[in-house]
Amino acid sequence: MAARMQRDFFHGLRNRPPVSLWPPPRRVEVPDAADPLVLPPGVPVALHVTAAGAAQKECLEELEFALAGLRSALVSTGQRLVPARAGNDSGAGVACRVTVDSPGAERGRRVDVPTDESYRLRIGPDGIAIQAATPTGVFRASSTLKQWLASRGRPAAAGFAVPAVEIEDRPDFPIRGAMLDVSRNRVPRMDYLERLIDRLADWKINHLQLYVEHTYAYADHEDVWRDASPFTAAEIRKLDACCRERFIELTPNQNSFGHFHRWLIHDRYRPLAEVPEGFRHPFSIDPEPFSLCATDPRVLELLSGLYDELLPHFGSRRFNVGLDETFDLGRGRSADACEERGEPAVYLDFLRRVHDLVTERDRQMLFWGDIILEHPELIDRVPEDAVALCWGYDASHPFEDQCARLAASDREFWVCPGTSSWHSFGGRLQNAVGNLALTATAGSEAGAKGFLITDWGDHGHLQPPAIAELPLSIGAGFAWSVDAAREAASSPERNEQAWLDHAVRLVYDGDETLARTVIDLGAIDLDCGGPVVNGTTLFYLLRFIDDDLTHRRFRRLTMATLQRTYARLTAIRDRLNQVESDPSHAALDWTCRVMTWCCQLGAARLAAGRGLLAGQLPPKVRATLAANLRHIAGDLPAVWLATSREGGLRESRDLLLRAAAVLDGS
């Protein structure tokens, strides 16, 4: 049933292929009577390349990257791609003809825009033909070819048979990106990131950011990153090269105003804080300094040094400086200036000074647009070349209104939805699909140039990376094909199971158990106290263990929903235990365990009364819950270290141990 629903979804898209291809191409024709392409075993495919125009050295290198992608696509069927020579493309041989119309035609701008990614792909009995405007288009065609071979190719008596097809394609959003939060404790291992970059390329993503607060190893700032397992300069250069070979722009990201608490908690930097003595903000349990002081010139000196050290390791000419959620602006050292000139004016002045730092280094500034959207009078006063990132993470976020305001300024802006994985353990898949689809449609209609999918890790990043991979792939498809987003947005009642076939084939390498588990966990929030804003009830039971249950985030929580959820989690764990375990399965099993524990906590608290605090539960109940949670916390390292570095692990585990301490009074 789930697979049929997924097929129906794709067949509903006008002139689109069935589920085989993602993102859905713009035009696909499968000739009814055409013979298939047959790839004989052991016979290499002869490559013919025609590149029009005067190709620069850099463009020739890009063409080699594109052809490497083509070789990879054919290797999946056991074929070798070899340069054509006299006589090797006739008889039993198969030809692959690649035509690049204008390599290097779009060079020379200070901030490079993505090149033309359009392509035509034809597969027929006489071979494979790719025509593209640039090497980037050849690479995108290779990704489509790889999917077509994997989903439609079949063993045949004469070799490997592939149905004939003609595809024409181009993306809707020029910039289609992903942003990974690597600062909320979970810093990915290099091998995991490299595998993910391969996946992103398969989904036709062309932009990547790693959100940094304190997880880059700045040379003179070891106090900040010592225990964080940060990225080094050498690692960034390696990732930059890895991305470039896959036609992905790795863009630096260093938050530079709010969200600076990882620095300001240290005595050396505390004098630069807006509120040095501490401020209660949403990202910490205890008060601490949060934002830089906008009126202190020493702040710009610090940022200048950080930028000089960070930016040279990236090939990108863009730079995301953050500047969002300045909760404490005007609450401390800048109070007089804000009283005199107004908070919006003080914010804008600081933004302009940061912009000067960025442009002096020949970069284009990206910044989160929440503050200027709160103060629309600022929009027209922002530097004209700065790019506002319009973000929102709910399926009903007012993107239409916000995009219209930004579009009226005639400035470049991007739209930024999310994976809906944070403030959860197993994600919120329906909200993610709704949020991604809404953002794509609203952004496209308003003329947004970029679509950046954010994956945050607020409060410990306890969700395993696999949870975010499915919505990342869905969002990538919506950014390439807004028609696919419109179709999804028109069917909000569609069951999450409709994405099962997609998840199995295109995200989780054929692992149906893993795919089913991610989808099932992503649906639990709707049946267990949800939906709630920006998170799940089960996660909030742990995060807000100090509070009673009278808050609105718990208003839909009932004993019946907890019991149903407990039973569903038990069934999911039973299914996981029926197959041979691997690191991803182990991580999801741990996720089921902590969610089950939250069900037990919720049931105990409801039984005691919504107004009672967790520390007031019966002693035996508290002791049992605390002991079980300590055991779960003790098993976190084994699943964490499979994909992530050790830095941050202790802090995330401490979130669990703190809840245990609340229960047993230790």
VOGU-3710 file (C-alpha; in Angstrom, 3 decimals, decimal comma):
1> maarmqrdff> 0,000/0,000/0,000  2,761/2,452/0,955  4,672/1,814/-2,267  1,466/2,243/-4,327  0,739/5,573/-2,616  4,248/6,732/-3,451  3,821/5,704/-7,101  0,505/7,550/-7,234  2,203/10,656/-5,868  4,765/10,675/-8,632
11> hglrnrppvs> 2,356/9,742/-11,415  0,250/12,719/-10,325  3,012/15,107/-11,371  2,494/16,328/-14,930  4,968/14,805/-17,400  7,026/13,343/-14,569  8,547/9,884/-14,237  7,398/7,309/-11,728  9,258/6,896/-8,478  12,534/5,994/-10,201
21> lwppprrvev> 14,000/9,501/-10,213  14,458/12,084/-7,508  14,437/15,025/-7,861  11,701/14,563/-10,494  12,999/15,778/-13,875  11,123/18,433/-15,823  10,401/16,226/-18,839  10,690/12,458/-19,199  9,627/10,467/-22,245  9,826/6,693/-22,374
31> pdaadplvlp> 9,286/5,634/-26,013  6,736/2,838/-26,182  8,370/0,761/-28,897  12,040/1,652/-28,478  14,534/-1,119/-27,946  16,493/-0,982/-24,690  20,162/-0,246/-24,326  22,076/-3,455/-23,667  25,428/-3,210/-21,884  27,380/-6,380/-22,750
41> pgvpvalhvt> 29,380/-7,840/-19,854  33,048/-6,965/-19,876  32,777/-4,573/-22,841  33,799/-1,014/-21,939  31,668/1,980/-22,819  33,454/4,306/-25,242  33,410/7,946/-24,150  33,215/10,703/-26,774  33,453/14,279/-25,476  32,769/17,437/-27,455
51> aagaaqkecl> 33,398/20,721/-25,625  32,498/23,865/-27,555  34,189/27,196/-26,969  37,540/28,014/-25,429  37,593/26,004/-22,236  39,716/27,447/-19,449  41,962/25,202/-17,393  39,591/25,381/-14,415  36,664/24,361/-16,626  38,609/21,411/-17,997
61> eelefalagl> 39,176/20,314/-14,416  35,440/20,643/-13,758  34,744/18,533/-16,814  36,985/15,829/-15,383  34,963/15,979/-12,150  31,772/15,590/-14,173  33,163/12,626/-16,101  34,205/11,037/-12,819  30,536/11,202/-11,823  29,629/9,549/-15,098
71> rsalvstgqr> 32,156/6,772/-14,507  30,701/6,233/-11,043  27,208/5,888/-12,506  28,357/3,198/-14,922  30,476/1,352/-12,374  27,247/0,626/-10,505  26,334/-1,716/-13,397  29,815/-3,210/-13,702  30,728/-1,190/-16,804  33,934/0,742/-17,459
81> lvparagnds> 33,993/4,093/-19,223  37,065/4,499/-21,445  38,092/7,255/-23,881  36,937/6,534/-27,427  39,559/5,534/-29,931  39,295/4,417/-33,513  37,130/1,336/-33,695  36,172/0,925/-30,046  32,642/2,370/-30,402  31,358/-0,027/-33,039
91> gagvacrvtv> 30,179/-3,600/-33,148  29,386/-4,929/-29,694  30,598/-1,737/-28,024  28,439/0,981/-26,522  29,071/4,700/-26,983  28,529/7,444/-24,421  28,537/10,846/-26,122  28,906/13,976/-23,975  28,488/17,448/-25,452  29,259/20,543/-23,379
101> dspgaergrr> 27,981/23,658/-25,111  29,729/26,512/-23,327  32,250/25,588/-20,644  33,450/28,631/-18,754  30,885/31,034/-20,198  29,698/32,347/-16,830  33,011/33,134/-15,173  34,341/36,431/-13,944  31,884/37,602/-11,293  33,095/38,522/-7,828
111> vdvptdesyr> 30,546/36,195/-6,242  30,029/33,222/-8,515  26,464/32,137/-9,134  25,766/28,498/-9,946  26,415/27,734/-13,584  23,686/26,546/-15,903  22,759/23,083/-14,585  20,374/22,147/-17,397  20,939/18,941/-19,333  19,454/16,505/-21,822
121> lrigpdgiai> 19,931/12,782/-21,319  19,037/10,182/-23,922  19,392/6,442/-23,544  18,707/4,238/-26,546  19,879/1,050/-28,208  22,810/2,923/-29,738  24,142/4,184/-26,392  24,000/7,136/-24,014  24,010/10,813/-25,004  24,328/13,786/-22,651
131> qaatptgvfr> 24,105/17,394/-23,754  24,660/20,136/-21,182  25,544/23,802/-21,090  28,340/23,281/-18,550  30,238/20,512/-16,771  27,846/21,008/-13,860  24,974/19,961/-16,106  26,911/16,870/-17,160  27,335/15,944/-13,504  23,605/16,411/-12,819
141> asstlkqwla> 22,815/14,223/-15,821  25,179/11,592/-14,443  23,239/11,550/-11,165  20,007/10,991/-13,079  21,649/8,271/-15,180  22,829/6,514/-12,025  19,277/6,444/-10,630  17,797/5,266/-13,925  20,291/2,421/-14,203  19,694/1,358/-10,601
151> srgrpaaagf> 15,901/1,488/-10,720  15,127/0,404/-14,295  18,093/-1,664/-15,428  17,705/-5,448/-15,372  20,014/-8,403/-16,055  19,429/-9,829/-19,524  20,766/-12,694/-21,583  23,089/-10,382/-23,519  24,174/-8,340/-20,526  22,471/-5,504/-18,627
161> avpaveiedr> 19,337/-4,061/-20,252  18,258/-0,462/-19,674  14,962/0,967/-20,995  15,221/3,769/-23,524  14,394/7,230/-22,181  14,731/10,905/-23,060  15,018/13,437/-20,219  15,235/17,231/-20,237  15,814/18,917/-16,934  16,840/22,067/-15,103
171> pdfpirgaml> 16,380/23,262/-11,510  13,882/25,796/-10,207  16,072/27,249/-7,433  19,598/28,202/-8,606  20,991/27,593/-5,100  19,859/24,449/-3,284  21,625/24,001/-0,011  21,892/22,127/3,252  23,139/23,543/6,539  24,262/21,199/9,312
181> dvsrnrvprm> 24,430/22,375/12,925  27,880/21,278/14,104  27,876/23,447/17,239  25,192/21,936/19,507  27,517/19,180/20,747  27,404/16,845/17,726  30,408/17,429/15,435  30,280/14,913/12,563  33,184/12,634/11,802  34,888/13,242/8,471
191> dylerlidrl> 33,940/9,837/7,062  30,263/10,471/7,830  30,407/13,935/6,255  32,063/12,604/3,115  29,361/9,936/2,742  26,672/12,558/3,279  28,235/14,860/0,683  27,969/12,011/-1,828  24,274/11,676/-0,990  23,700/15,419/-1,271
201> adwkinhlql> 25,280/15,380/-4,720  23,001/12,506/-5,762  20,030/14,655/-4,680  21,433/17,572/-6,744  22,274/19,809/-3,776  24,856/22,429/-4,786  25,538/24,341/-1,544  26,611/23,244/1,957  27,207/25,108/5,221  28,460/23,875/8,590
211> yvehtyayad> 26,960/26,106/11,277  29,783/27,165/13,602  29,654/28,892/16,948  32,800/27,466/18,560  33,718/24,328/16,595  36,483/25,623/14,359  40,014/25,375/15,765  41,016/29,046/15,688  44,728/29,234/16,435  44,670/31,649/19,357
221> hedvwrdasp> 41,351/30,650/20,908  41,862/27,144/22,260  39,956/27,988/25,462  36,783/28,090/23,381  37,097/24,856/21,389  39,373/22,701/23,548  36,700/20,120/24,435  34,627/20,405/21,266  36,555/18,227/18,755  36,509/21,135/16,275
231> ftaaeirkld> 37,184/21,163/12,567  40,753/22,035/11,677  41,963/24,096/8,746  43,226/20,942/7,024  39,841/19,249/7,428  38,011/22,240/5,987  40,312/22,284/2,968  39,695/18,563/2,474  35,922/19,027/2,704  36,102/21,997/0,350
241> accrerfiel> 37,891/19,856/-2,249  35,446/16,981/-1,705  32,514/19,332/-2,280  34,070/20,977/-5,316  34,546/17,609/-7,006  30,803/17,047/-6,548  29,800/20,545/-7,689  28,816/21,635/-4,197  29,851/25,024/-2,814  31,107/24,706/0,775
251> tpnqnsfghf> 30,373/28,087/2,347  31,842/29,322/5,655  29,411/29,996/8,486  30,410/31,730/11,747  27,726/33,258/13,922  28,913/36,743/14,826  26,445/38,481/17,177  23,921/36,398/19,083  24,662/32,748/19,829  28,151/33,714/20,962
261> hrwlihdryr> 27,706/32,212/24,439  30,220/29,422/23,819  32,851/32,153/23,732  31,481/34,593/26,274  31,307/32,096/29,145  35,133/32,255/29,258  36,710/35,047/31,306  38,891/36,145/28,391  35,841/37,031/26,249  33,218/37,876/28,880
271> plaevpegfr> 34,039/41,630/28,730  32,819/41,621/25,110  29,344/40,423/26,106  26,206/42,515/26,042  25,318/41,137/29,493  28,592/39,861/31,025  26,892/38,732/34,229  24,568/36,431/32,322  21,202/36,429/30,589  18,472/33,776/30,563
281> hpfsidpepf> 18,110/32,645/26,952  16,344/29,686/25,322  19,473/27,684/24,535  20,713/27,034/28,065  19,174/25,979/31,344  21,150/28,472/33,413  21,714/32,201/32,679  24,920/33,013/30,799  26,265/35,728/28,484  24,702/35,296/25,060
291> slcatdprvl> 25,322/38,110/22,544  28,292/40,266/21,706  28,017/43,937/22,638  27,107/45,840/19,468  28,715/49,074/20,653  32,095/47,707/21,755  34,786/48,273/19,063  36,810/45,366/20,444  34,115/43,030/19,117  34,902/44,004/15,540
301> ellsglydel> 38,606/43,452/16,201  37,838/39,920/17,373  35,601/39,173/14,398  38,159/40,605/11,986  40,780/38,186/13,258  38,403/35,221/13,082  37,416/35,998/9,510  41,048/36,378/8,432  41,799/32,929/9,768  38,643/31,099/8,632
311> lphfgsrrfn> 37,823/32,378/5,157  40,986/31,484/3,198  40,272/27,754/3,594  37,056/27,987/1,551  36,766/28,423/-2,191  33,315/29,998/-1,797  32,943/33,768/-2,094  29,906/33,722/0,194  29,978/33,914/3,998  27,107/33,402/6,458
321> vgldetfdlg> 27,708/35,629/9,503  24,481/34,748/11,360  23,401/37,849/13,322  20,133/36,201/14,432  18,213/35,987/17,719  19,878/38,875/19,518  17,623/38,383/22,539  19,679/40,501/24,928  20,398/43,479/22,672  19,742/46,630/24,726
331> rgrsadacee> 19,499/44,662/27,960  23,036/45,425/29,090  25,981/47,473/27,889  24,244/48,835/24,790  21,194/49,973/26,764  22,033/53,676/26,561  22,652/53,550/22,824  19,426/51,621/22,282  17,531/54,117/24,424  18,939/56,994/22,432
341> rgepavyldf> 18,775/55,588/18,880  16,460/52,585/19,215  17,364/48,879/19,165  16,717/48,501/15,407  19,186/51,300/14,605  21,866/49,807/16,870  21,348/46,389/15,268  21,547/47,837/11,748  24,718/49,758/12,572  26,402/46,580/13,784
351> lrrvhdlvte> 25,191/44,660/10,711  26,722/47,327/8,467  30,056/47,152/10,289  30,135/43,366/9,921  29,221/43,789/6,272  32,241/46,052/5,855  34,476/43,323/7,308  33,028/40,760/4,904  33,259/42,902/1,759  36,809/43,957/2,625
361> rdrqmlfwgd> 37,634/40,256/2,307  35,919/40,015/-1,086  32,985/37,959/0,166  29,228/38,344/-0,090  27,487/38,460/3,278  24,632/36,106/4,099  22,722/36,733/7,323  19,630/35,387/9,075  16,733/37,741/8,379  14,637/37,395/11,533
371> iilehpelid> 15,578/40,785/13,024  14,947/42,840/9,884  11,624/41,057/9,388  10,678/42,046/12,934  11,568/45,637/11,993  10,540/46,010/8,321  11,741/49,612/8,242  15,289/48,196/8,243  14,964/46,121/5,079  15,661/48,931/2,609
381> rvpedavalc> 18,610/50,129/4,706  20,484/46,825/4,616  23,472/46,903/2,206  22,233/46,055/-1,269  24,497/43,063/-1,846  23,765/41,390/1,519  21,580/38,282/1,279  18,818/37,851/3,869  18,030/34,269/4,855  14,308/33,999/5,566
391> wgydashpfe> 13,832/31,097/7,981  10,869/29,368/9,568  10,338/25,803/10,685  6,601/25,249/11,061  4,354/23,862/8,339  2,227/27,014/8,629  5,031/29,590/8,857  4,069/32,924/7,176  6,587/32,589/4,353  4,286/34,228/1,803
401> dqcarlaasd> 4,150/37,479/3,784  7,831/37,491/4,724  9,011/36,692/1,212  6,801/39,417/-0,211  8,393/42,000/2,083  11,898/40,919/1,125  11,051/40,727/-2,576  9,718/44,299/-2,499  13,208/45,503/-1,600  14,646/44,098/-4,862
411> refwvcpgts> 17,408/42,470/-2,837  18,552/38,875/-3,105  17,082/36,608/-0,448  16,911/32,884/0,245  14,284/30,785/2,004  15,327/28,406/4,775  13,065/25,589/6,003  14,225/22,784/8,298  14,350/19,038/8,741  12,180/19,231/11,917
421> swhsfggrlq> 14,567/16,810/13,624  15,650/18,967/16,575  13,819/19,152/19,906  12,896/15,562/19,174  14,426/12,113/19,228  12,797/10,662/16,109  11,847/13,763/14,143  8,544/15,228/12,945  8,209/14,000/9,377  4,792/15,412/8,500
431> navgnlalta> 5,779/18,865/9,732  9,064/18,603/7,824  7,347/17,763/4,522  4,785/20,532/5,030  7,431/23,075/5,976  9,702/22,145/3,062  6,866/22,207/0,533  5,461/25,529/1,769  8,896/27,140/1,687  9,620/25,974/-1,852
441> tagseagakg> 6,311/27,208/-3,253  6,312/30,545/-1,415  9,987/31,185/-2,113  9,713/30,346/-5,794  6,679/32,572/-6,309  8,435/35,491/-4,580  11,676/35,105/-6,529  13,954/33,688/-3,832  17,285/32,699/-5,324  18,266/30,104/-2,736
451> flitdwgdhg> 16,646/27,272/-0,772  18,692/26,300/2,303  17,523/23,281/4,338  18,631/23,674/7,948  19,254/20,813/10,359  19,629/22,079/13,920  20,705/20,312/17,108  19,205/22,406/19,905  19,659/21,055/23,431  22,137/18,301/22,858
461> hlqppaiael> 21,488/17,033/19,342  20,233/13,747/20,752  18,509/12,727/17,500  20,773/10,463/15,389  21,892/11,799/11,991  19,790/9,238/10,100  16,629/11,018/11,252  17,507/14,149/9,258  18,617/12,409/6,071  15,099/11,653/4,793
471> plsigagfaw> 13,799/15,259/5,053  17,093/16,506/3,590  16,444/14,378/0,509  12,800/15,440/0,272  13,735/19,110/0,540  16,427/18,723/-2,109  13,790/17,395/-4,486  11,415/20,268/-3,748  14,193/22,814/-4,372  14,952/21,302/-7,776
481> svdaareaas> 11,295/20,739/-8,712  8,805/23,149/-7,158  6,005/21,236/-8,896  6,846/18,301/-6,630  6,568/20,637/-3,639  3,201/21,944/-4,856  1,901/18,404/-5,223  3,003/17,528/-1,709  1,534/20,738/-0,297  -1,815/19,978/-1,937
491> sperneqawl> -2,101/16,659/-0,071  -1,353/17,439/3,591  -3,297/14,374/4,703  -0,917/12,028/2,879  0,467/9,382/5,198  4,192/9,463/5,981  4,368/5,882/4,695  4,006/7,292/1,185  7,709/8,107/1,379  8,774/4,539/2,161
501> dhavrlvydg> 9,928/3,510/-1,301  11,786/6,808/-1,667  13,522/6,305/1,671  14,519/2,705/0,968  16,044/3,312/-2,463  17,371/6,852/-2,351  18,303/7,504/1,271  19,021/4,320/3,208  20,754/2,129/0,606  17,994/-0,457/0,313
511> detlartvid> 17,653/-0,971/4,067  13,867/-1,255/4,448  14,070/-1,780/8,204  16,018/1,451/8,642  13,668/3,357/6,334  10,517/2,054/8,045  11,938/2,884/11,457  12,781/6,475/10,525  9,312/6,992/9,051  7,543/5,379/12,032
521> lgaidldcgg> 9,521/7,397/14,575  8,836/10,562/12,585  5,075/10,019/12,928  4,950/9,480/16,685  4,803/13,176/17,583  1,326/13,487/16,037  -0,093/10,729/18,219  1,697/11,529/21,460  0,773/14,979/22,668  1,410/16,731/19,387
531> pvvngttlfy> 1,688/18,675/17,364  3,543/21,211/19,481  5,579/24,171/18,271  9,170/23,457/17,215  9,506/20,089/18,922  7,833/17,004/20,336  6,094/16,396/23,627  8,302/13,420/24,459  11,447/15,510/24,087  9,966/18,318/26,151
541> llrfidddlt> 9,176/15,875/28,967  12,932/15,392/29,299  14,055/18,942/28,533  11,551/20,616/30,882  11,641/18,024/33,639  11,789/20,861/36,196  8,321/22,095/35,163  4,877/20,727/35,918  2,613/19,521/33,114  0,224/22,462/33,040
551> hrrfrrltma> 2,143/24,197/30,227  0,450/24,238/26,813  3,192/22,054/25,344  1,735/19,176/27,388  -1,963/19,934/27,013  -2,638/17,094/24,520  -0,651/14,531/26,475  -2,877/11,762/27,854  -2,410/8,348/29,398  -4,029/6,725/26,360
561> tlqrtyarlt> -1,636/8,380/23,871  1,354/7,407/26,009  0,214/3,797/26,160  -0,275/3,642/22,386  3,120/5,203/21,810  4,761/2,761/24,216  3,258/-0,144/22,269  4,404/1,314/18,932  7,944/1,787/20,197  8,003/-1,801/21,454
571> airdrlnqve> 6,963/-3,032/18,009  9,615/-0,889/16,319  12,316/-2,286/18,593  11,131/-5,836/17,906  11,461/-5,192/14,168  14,962/-3,756/14,585  16,011/-6,784/16,602  14,917/-9,168/13,836  17,713/-8,048/11,507  21,459/-7,956/11,881
581> sdpshaaldw> 22,365/-4,776/13,707  24,595/-2,070/12,272  25,490/1,380/13,673  22,379/3,037/12,215  20,095/0,347/13,610  21,812/0,595/17,006  21,336/4,379/17,056  17,628/4,048/16,291  17,237/1,334/18,907  18,794/3,710/21,462
591> tcrvmtwccq> 16,356/6,373/20,234  13,430/4,008/20,853  14,726/3,325/24,351  14,918/6,978/25,359  11,496/7,679/23,834  10,072/4,705/25,743  11,582/6,094/28,940  9,889/9,433/28,252  6,574/7,576/27,893  7,142/6,011/31,302
601> lgaarlaagr> 8,003/9,378/32,813  4,924/10,983/31,282  2,634/8,221/32,522  4,022/8,465/36,050  3,569/12,225/36,083  0,024/12,138/34,717  -0,890/9,497/37,280  0,431/11,767/40,043  -1,327/14,872/38,716  -0,374/17,566/36,189
611> gllagqlppk> 0,460/20,103/38,880  2,982/17,859/40,653  6,705/18,245/39,939  8,854/15,314/38,850  10,793/15,461/42,112  7,544/14,897/44,004  6,770/11,514/42,457  6,773/8,511/44,823  10,364/7,627/45,815  10,279/4,125/44,313
621> vratlaanlr> 8,997/5,460/40,980  11,656/8,176/40,922  14,437/5,733/41,756  13,422/3,327/38,995  13,136/6,085/36,390  16,473/7,594/37,400  18,282/4,238/37,280  16,868/3,417/33,852  17,829/6,813/32,447  21,371/6,514/33,774
631> hiagdlpavw> 21,656/3,191/31,973  20,420/4,765/28,722  22,898/7,635/29,183  25,680/5,116/29,700  24,941/3,576/26,292  24,954/6,887/24,428  28,701/6,913/23,615  28,529/3,688/21,610  25,926/5,059/19,193  27,194/8,643/19,208
641> latsregglr> 30,783/7,836/18,224  29,721/5,833/15,166  29,042/9,078/13,267  30,175/11,912/15,539  33,271/13,057/17,385  33,775/12,813/21,110  33,594/16,568/21,701  30,142/17,491/22,981  29,249/13,927/23,941  29,703/14,522/27,644
651> esrdlllraa> 27,540/17,644/27,530  24,745/15,807/25,721  24,960/12,877/28,111  24,831/15,345/31,006  21,394/16,459/29,822  20,199/12,929/30,539  22,081/12,659/33,807  20,691/15,996/34,964  17,157/14,665/34,482  18,092/11,561/36,456
661> avldgs> 19,455/13,783/39,235  16,183/15,737/39,352  14,364/12,461/39,907  16,579/10,917/42,566  17,690/14,159/44,212  21,404/13,480/43,719
//
